[in-house]
Amino acid sequence: AAGSGRGRRGRGARGGSGHPSAVMLGSCSRWLQGWRDYAQAIFYRSRALLWGTESVGSKDTWYKHELSVAQSEDFLDLEELQFSSVANVNGKTVWIIYGSRLPMTVLDKERVFRFMLLQLEDLVDFPFTILYVHTDTSYAENCPGLSWMQHKMSKLPDRCFESIDELLLLHPDLHFWLCLHILRGSILGRLWARAHMTMRVEFVWDLLGLPAKSISLPRRVYQHDEHLEENPLADFYISKMPLFVGGDDAHEHIA
């Protein structure tokens, strides 16, 4: 009996999530899932180029249904993540989205989408700019899926895009840069022509036409800029050391 007990304990130890074989299997699984996502996204882009997207009427019907569902939901848990906010400075409206604050491995991506639809609906009647902050964001932890995003973007009615002046993408990493340049308009829709990628916060203010630091951003965003300044090759996605910074709660702001 003692021998069988040791055998069971041994098997339990080998099957533990911290065992190298389990870690390797998990990494392989995520790697395969990522490549499958890429393949689906490229297929979706090819299909859209050949056969086009849905009709205007079907998009409007779908959007109204999704909005109706969203209006009946409680999104307090998503609000507490503070991944989305709106700033109004000098008559300019900026919708700020932080990718790193969305742990998509545990969140329901459909709920996240409906939550963002509500915010979009509050903005579409007036011109606004989207500032997407990619600092510290990763595909594995924060991406809901390329093909899924393509599908959702393709179903949005034209009115959702008409009021968007620009889409600013701050601190894109190599993976993010390649995804957007390969998939282009199939993932961003009409926003691709209005998208600007920038590696520095200082250029954000120039693109927005606003005074420097007129919008509150987390301190780690500025720390990432400092890391880039100290490692010039990082602008070409070559870096000898990872960026390690402190908490994300502190903000830098000049009114």
N, C-alpha and C positions, 0 to 999 in steps of 0.2 A: 504493500500500500504506500509505503514511504517512497519507493521508487517511482510509482505512478504519479504521486503528488509532485515529486521533483520534475517529472516529465511535463506535467501540466503547467507548472510554474515556468519551466524553460520555454515552452511554446508560447506562453503568455508574454514573456519577456521579449522573445523574438518578434512577436506580432505587434509590439508597442509602437506607437506613432513616432517615437524618437529614434527608433532603430534605423541605421543607415539604409537598409533595404526599403523600409517604408518611406523614408524621405526621398529616395531615388524614384520610387514608383510614383509618389506624389508629383515630383518635378516632371517626370515623363508625361504624366497625365495632363498637367497644365500646359506643357509644350505642345502636345498633340491637339489639345483643345484650342490653343492659340492659332496653330496652323489651319485647323478646320475653320475657325472664324474668318481668317484671311481668305481662304478659298471661297467661302460662302459670300463674303463681301465682294470679291472680284467677280464671281458669277452674277451676283445681283446687279453690279454695275454694267456688265455686258448685256444682261437681259434688258435693263432700262434703256441702254443705247439702241438696242434693236427694236424693242416693242413699246417703249415709252412707259409712262406711269399712269396712274388712275385718272379718271375724269374729274373735272372740277366739282360736279355735283356729289359724287361719292366721297370726295375729300371733305366737303362741307358737312355732309351727314355724319361721317365718322368723327369729325372734330367736335360737333355739337354733342354727340353721344358721350365722348370721352370727357368733355368739359362738364357735362351734367353729372357724371359719376364722380368726378373730382370735387365738385361743389358739395357733395353729400358726405365727403370723407373728413376725418380728423387727421391733420398732418403735424400735430404738435411734436412728435418724435423727430420728424425731418427738420422742422424749424429749429430745434435745439442743436442740430449739427452746424448751423450757420454757414452752409455752403453756398447760399444764394442771398444777395442783398441788392438793393437799388440805391444809388446815390444821385442826388440832384445838385449840381454845382454850376453856378453862373448860367443858369438856364439850360444846361445840358444834362440829359438823363443817361445814366450808365448802369447797366445790369451787370453785376459782378458775380462770377461763378468760380468757386474753388474746387478743382477736381480732386485734390488730396483729401478733402473732407467728406468724400462719399465712399464709404467702405462697401463697394458693390458686391463683395463676396457674402455679405450678410443681409443686405437690403433687398427689398422687392423692387426691381427696376421699373415695373409697371406703375407702382405707387409713386416712385421718384418722378417718372415722366408726367403723371397726372398733376403732381404738385407743381412742377415747372410750367405746365399748361396754364394753371391758375395765375401764376405770376406773369406769364406771357400775355394772357388775356387782359391784364391790367395795364399793359404797356403799349399794345398794338395800335392804339388810336393816336399816338403821338410819336415823333421821331425819337429814336434812342440808339445807343451803342452798346454792344455786348463786349465785356472784358472778361475773357476766360483766362484764369491763372492756373498754369500747369505745374507750378513749382511743387516738387516732391511727389508728383503724381506718378503712378505706375500702371501699366496695362493689367498686370495680374490682380492688383488690389482695387483699382478704381474704375476700370473700364467695364461698362455693362455689355459690351460686345459690339464689334464693328458692324456686322450684318444687321443686328437689332437696331442700332442707331440709323443705319441706312434706311431700314424699313420705316421707322418712325418719321424721319425727316421727309421721306418721299410722300407720306400721307398728309403732311401739314398743308392747309390751304394757302394760296398765294398771299392772302392778307396778313398772314403771320410773318412774312418776310418784307413786305412793302415798307414798313416803318423803320426797319433796321438800317441805320446809316453805315455802320462798319462793324466788323467782328475782329477784335484785337486778341491775339493769342500770345500770352506772355510766358517766357521760359519754356519753349517747346524742347523736349529731348529728341534724340535721334529717332527713336521708335515712333514718336508722335509725328515728327516731321516727315518721315517716310510714308506713314499711313496716309497722311493728308495729300501728299504729292502723287501717290499711286492711285488713290481712290477719288481725289479731287471733288468735283461737283456731285458725285454720286453719294457722298456722305454728308457734305455741307449744303447740297442743293444750291439755291441761288446765292447763298452767302459766300460761296467760294470766290466769286469775283470781288467781294468786298472784304475778304480776309487779309489781315496783315499779321505776320509773325515777327516778334521782336524778342531779342535776348536780354534787353535791359529795361528796367523800369523807367529810366529817364526818357526813353523814346516813346513810352506810353503817353506821357504828358504832351509831347509834341504832336502825336497822332490825334489825341483828344482835343488839342487846342486849349489846354487848361494849365494853370500854374502848377509847378512841381509840388507833389505831395498834397494836392488839393482833395484827394480821396484817400481815406484811411485804408492802409494795406498792412497785413501782418508783418512783423519785424523779420521773420524768416525769409520773406520775399526779398527784402533788402540785403539780408545776409547771403542769399544766393547770388545776388549781384556782386557782392564783395568777393565771393568765391570765384566768380568768373573773372573779375579784375585781377585777382592773384594768380589765376591759372589761365592765361590767354588762350591756350590750346582747347580749353573747354568750349570756346565758341564754335569749335569744329568737332565737338563731342569727343574730345580726347582729354582725359584727365587721369592723373596718377593717384588721386585720392578721392574717396567719397566725401560728399558734403555732410557734415554733422552739425546740426544746429539745435538750439534749445526749443522750448515750448512754442506753441503757435498762438497763444492767447494775446501776447503783446502786439500792439499796433503802433505804427508811426504815422503821425498826422500833423499837418500844419493847416490851420484854418485859412 
